[in-house]
Every structure is written in structure tokens, then in C-alpha cells.
Amino acid sequence: MSKARAVLSRIKSVEKTRQITKTMEMVATAKIKRAQARIESARPYALKMMDVLNNVAQNVGVDSHPLLQVHENIENVIIVSVTSNRGLCGAFNMNILRQSEALFRQETAAGKNVKFIVVGRKGLGYLRFVGYDIIEAHTDFSDNPTFIEAKKVADRVVETYEEGTVDKVYVVFNQFKSIMEQKTTVHQLLPIKQEAITKGEEQEAGKTASYEFEPDAVRVLYDLLPRYVDTVVLRALMESAASEQAARRTAMKNATDSAGDMIDSLTRWYSRARQAQITQEIAEIVGGANALKEA
């Protein structure tokens, strides 16, 4: 009887857990839709910027800006790892951290000095525990990334690159493909690759426009390239936010389904135990009645 009561108590506990995971799954689903809408609304701006940069690049030499210049000696590297502030999102954070560590080993094997800029508490906790060199951490970013938040990261890497204290910058983030698929992506942020600004989607479609630049193309390039870096970082943050919610939805759905399976299994065990107890009680009553008749 005590075992049956313990199982019944466990069933109630698992049911409460299933209610929590189901609620978290529904919340994550709603947040995914909003995150997708933000990504889609930011896409036209990014495409138009690429179009303008492509046109500027045709009028200005590719070495006309420090962010385009490849340093002669690559010694110092920064890896920007974009993780989440909260857990319960499956392998979302570990995929980023594994890729960051693989990139770290690759660069250090080539004799580079590698440091980290971390976005998210989960990444900060892990990288600090392992003992990597972290020069900056951002754990106060929201689930709805803003341009100001992206600019905090972009300004730091742009400043260090222009000063010459850093020779290459990577950003590692989860790219949102769909609710069921998120791809860990490594993007070279600095120096800006020439093909990134000399070939845009609109150019491929034959829809590029011709621009007149005031005061001149060089000045426009100097203004646009830092903003381009801001846009790439913002895209990484937005993609990561959408991917986090998608990963959390999947993890919570799996947890909800597992809780349902556990409840079914425990319910069957409880039913069998209860039936056995009832059968035993009936047998005891019949045995007692027979004993009274014989007496």
C-alpha cells in the first residue's frame, strides 16, 4: 500500500512538471513568431545597405578603409560567442561553445593569441570556468536585441581593429533556419571580406541602382562600413534569439512528451498494484467467511 501511495504522489508531481513544461513550450512558440517577424523586418534594411556598399566599392579602392585592410601579421584574434542568459534550451549553448572552442584550438595551433567577447550568462559561466581569456562580457542583453546592444559589441571590435591591437574577429552564433533547425555559424566579422560588399543579392538579380555620393564615395564608405559591422552583429543577436526560443520549444516539447510517457507508465503500475491489493482483500474476506462457516 505504501508503494502505491508513493507512486500516486509521483504521478501528481510529474503532472505538475508537465504543466510547467507545456506552458514554457507555448511561451517559446509565441516568442519565436515575434523573433521571426523582427528578422524579416530587418532584412530589407540589410539588403539595401549591401546594395549601397556594392555601389560604393565600385567607385572606391578596396583598401580605402581600415576595416577592409588585412593586417600583414595575424597575431591577435577575438572570438565573439553569442549564447543565452537562460537554460532549458537543449544543446543550444553547448553547440556554440563547442564551435568556439574548436575555433580557439584552430587559431592557437596556428600561433595566434585568442581572446573572447561573450554574450550571455551561459557562455560567460562556462568560458570563465574553463579559464579562457575574456576581455568583455554582456549578460544584460534582452530577448529582443536592439541596435544599441549590437553597437556595444561592434564598437569594441571596430575600435581594437582600427588601433591594430586585434588582427581578426569572428562571431559564433546559431543561425535560425526554421523552428526545427538551427545552424551553428562562424562568420568572419573583421576584416570585412571584399566579396561581402562587392556582391549582393540585388546585384545578382540585376536590380542594382546607380548612386551619386555627397560629399564623396570615400566619406560614404567610412560612414557605412562601421554601420555594416553593427548590422552584422545585430543580425547575429537576432538570429540567436530566435534560435534560442526554437531550441527551448523543442526541449520543452520533448520534456512534455517524456512526462506524458512517464505518467502513463506510472498509472499502469499503480493500476496493477491497486488491482492486486483489491484481489488480496477479496481473497482475505472469502477466506474469513469460509473459516466462519467451518466453525
N, C-alpha and C positions, 0 to 999 in steps of 0.2 A: 504493500500500500504506500509506503514511504517513497519508493521509486516512482510510482505512478504520479504522486503529487509533485515530485521533483521535475518529472518530465512535463507535467501540465504547467508548472511555473516557468519552465524553459520555453515552452511554446508561446506563452504570453510575452516573454522577454523578446523573443525573435520577432513576434508580430509588431511590437513597438519599434524594433530596429528597422523592419521592413517599411513601416510608415515613414520613418525618417529618410531612408534612402530613396523611397519613391518621391517624397517631397523635393529632395535635393535634385533628383533626376528631372522633375518638372521645372524647377527653377533654372537649371542649367540649359534646358531646352529653350526656355524663353530668352535667356541671355544670348544664346547662340544666334537667334534670329536678329537681335539688335546688333550684335557684333558683325554679322554678315552685312547688314544694312550700312554700317559705318564703313566697312571695307569698300563696298560698291560705291558709296557716295564720294569716297576719296580717290577712286580710280580715275575719273575724268581729269582732276587736277594734276595727278602724276603723269598721265599721258600727254597733256598739253605742255607740261614742263619739259618732258622728253623731246617733244616736237620743237620747242623753242631752243633747247640746248643743242639739238642736232643742227638747227639753222645757224646758231652762233658758232658752233665748231667748224662749220664750212667757211666761216669768214675770219676765224682766229686760229693761230697755231695751237696745236695740242699741248704745248709746253708753256702756254701763256698764263697758267695759274699754278700755284704751289701744290694744290690738291691733285693735279694731273701729273705732276713730276714724280717719276720713280727714283727713289734715292739710290745712289751708286752702291752703298754698302748697307745691306739689310741686317741690322743687328737687334733692334728692339721691336717687339711685336705686342700688340694688345688684342685680347680676345674679349668681346662683349657677349656675355652669356645671358640670354633672356629667359628667366624662369618665372615661377608663380610665387605668390605670397602664401598661398594655402595649399594644403594637400588634398587627399581624396580624389585624385585625378589620374589614377593608374600610373603608367610609365612615362607620363608627360615630362616630368622634370628629369628623370634618370636618362631619358634619351638625349636631352640637351647636355647633361653633364658628361655622359659618355662621349658624345661627339666633341665636346670642349676638351676633354682630357686627351682624346685621340689627336686633335689638332695641336694641343700642347706638346705631346710627345713627338709629333712630326716636326714641329718647329725647333724644339730643343735639340733633337737629334741632328738638325742642320746647324747647330751652334748659335741659335737665336736666344735672346733674353726675353722671356714671355711673362706678361702680367695680365691681370684680369680686371675688367669692369663688370660688375654683377648687377643684374636687375632681378629683384625678387628675393624674399627671405629664404626660400628653399635652396636656391643656388648659393647664397651667401653662407648659410649654415654648413653646407657640405664642403665647399671650397675652402672655407676657413678651417674646418676640422681637419681636412687633408693636409693643409699647410701651404696652399698656393699663395702667391704674392698678389694681393688685391689692392688696387690703388684707389678704387672708388666703388661704392655700393649704393643702390637706390632701392629701398624697401617701402617707400611711401607712395608708389605709383598705384593708381586706381585700376579697376577692371575696365574702365572706359578711358584708354590712353588719350592724352591731349598733346597738342603740338608743343606746348610749354614743357611737358615732361620729356618728350623726344628731344627737344632742343638742349636740355640739360646734359644729356649723354652726347649728342652731336657736337656741342660747343667744346666739350672737353677733348674729344679725339681730334677735332679740327685744329684746336689750339696747339696741342702737343705735336701734331704732324707738321704744322707750319713752322713751329720752332725747331724742328729737326730732332726732337728727343724721341720720337717714335717713327718707325720706317714702314710699318704695315699695320692695318687694323682689320680684324674680322668681326662679323656679328653672327652669332649662332642662335637660331630661333626655330620654332615649329611653324611651318607654313600650312595654312588652312586650305586643304583640298576639298573636303566635304565633312559631313558630320561623322562619317565612318573612317575617314583617312586624314591624318596629319603627317606631314613630311618634315623631318629634321633637316634644316637647310643651313649651309655655311656660305655666307656672302662676304666677298672682299669689299669692305667699305672704303678703305683708303690704301694706296692711291686709287682714285677713281679710274676704272678701266676705260680706255678710249672707246671701245666698242659699245660701252654702256650709254654713251651720249651721242654717238655718231650713227646709231641705228635704232630707230624707234618703231613701234607698231604702225603708226600712221604713215611713216616713210615706206614701209613695206607695202602698204595698201595704195601707195601713190597719191596720198592726200596731204602732203606737206605744203605748208604755206610759206610765202616769202615775207620777210620782216625787214623793217628799217629800224636801226638801233640808235637811240639817243642816250647819252652823248656819243658813245661808240660801242662796238661789239665787245671790246676788251672789258670795258666797265660793266657791261651787262653780264658778261661771263663771271666776273669777280663777285657780282651780287647773287648770281643764280647758283653757282656751284655749292656754296655753304648751305643754301636752302635745299638743294638737291640731297645733300647728306642728311639734313633734317627730315626730309620726306622719306628717305630710305629707312631711317631709324624709326620714324612714326609707323611706317608700314610694318616693320618687324614687330613692334609692340602690339599693333592692332591684330596682325596675323596670330601672334602668340596668345592674345586674349581670347580670340575666337577658338583657337585650338585647345586652350585650357578648358573652356566650357564644354567643347565637344568631347574631350577626354574624360572630363568629370561626368558628363551624361552617360557615356559608355560604361564607366566604372560603377556608377550608381545603379544603372540598369542591370549589370551583372550581379551586383550585390543584392538587388531586389529579387532577381530570379533565384539566386542561391538561397536567400532567406525563404522564399516560397517553397523550394525543394526541401529545405530542412524542416519547415513546418509540416509538410506532407508526410515526411518520413517519421517525424516525432509523433504526429497524430496517429499514424498506423500502429506505431509501437504502443502508444497509450491505449488505443482501442483493443489491441490484443491483450495487453496487461489487464485492462478493465474486464474484458470478457472472461479471461482466466480467473479473475477474482470472483466474478459472479458465478461462474461454474463451480468454483470451490465452495462458495457459500451455499449453493443449492444442494451440492453433494453432502455437506455437513448437516443441512436441515433434513434431507431424506434419511441420512444415516441415523440421526437422532430420533426421527419418527419411527423407524424400524426397530430401534432399540427399545422404545417405549412399548410397542406392540408385543414384542417378545417377552417383556417383563410382565 
